[in-house]
């Protein structure tokens, strides 16, 4: 459980930075990557967080 948490945290921090990048003065992230590339990066980082780190929360309600 601890390993899943730390991996989820490590993958979530870049997602948080990209999502909140519009709030930074001067939008420095928009000069590095296009919006399309940032969207694909968010998808690639969020998928393991949802399906592997959140597996416990996704599978428990489905048990009888």
DAZISUL-V501129 format. One record per backbone hydrogen bond with DSSP energy under -0.5 kcal/mol. CO is the residue of the C=O (numbers start at 1). NH is the residue of the N-H. Records with the same first field share a line. If there is no record, write none. Layout:
# DAZISUL-V501129
CO: NH / NH
This chain:
# DAZISUL-V501129
1: 5
2: 6
3: 7
4: 8
5: 9
6: 10
7: 11
8: 12
9: 13
10: 14
11: 15
12: 16
13: 17
14: 18
15: 19
16: 20
18: 21
20: 23
21: 24
24: 27
27: 30 / 31
28: 31 / 32
29: 32 / 33
34: 38
35: 39
36: 40
37: 41
38: 42
39: 43
40: 44
41: 45
42: 46
43: 47
44: 48
45: 49
46: 50
47: 51
48: 52 / 53
49: 54
52: 55
54: 58
55: 59
56: 60
57: 61
59: 62
60: 63
